[in-house]
């Protein structure tokens, strides 16, 4: 499959453990944040989002935390499974910008070992 | 609903040629964005169209252009290809007119020789 990034930071976890992927965002005007998962040979896939008026949002096995004070996002994956192995990107966008435009972080490769 | 489709999936060109990539958004989505993904630069925004109008453009040279048709399908064109244009080109569509999450297609892998 296609390589999405040859020099990405890698997080290695054991199957069943919890994973935490971190992201620092750049724009104070950003008020909507999204985590995407990208598997080899595929486009990014939406995982979970959060608006700036929240500091935590939970989905199925995933939780996103937002700390606006230090401009930091994290994605927590509970009971990590081999199918979670992928590259994870955070993305930010201003809702009030009048257009759609995502600014992506560099990405983190998650490797899940049995 | 069918997802975002992109054609072709793979393309090989030589320096100096031009290329046109096509994207069909999810039915009902009027916003289409294009992104370039490379190992060195990551995912970078190229441009966004809504109702046939380019609303925003990223920091790319004028060799990169695009358009959107009345049925929301979009094309992007790169003229005078350079080796550095080799990348995965991703198209995304959104139901929201602004600030919405975007659904991505599988991308077109362009290799410039």
Interface residues (C-beta under 8 A of the other chain):
Chain A: X2 X3 X4 X5 X6 X7 X31 X32 X34 X36 X41 X42 X43 X44 X45 X46 X49 X89 X93 X94 X95 X96 X97 X98 X99 X100 X101 X102 X103 X104 X105 X106 X107
Chain B: X4 X31 X33 X35 X37 X39 X42 X43 X44 X45 X48 X50 X55 X56 X58 X88 X90 X92 X94 X96 X97 X98 X99 X100 X101 X102 X103 X104 X105 X106 X107 X109
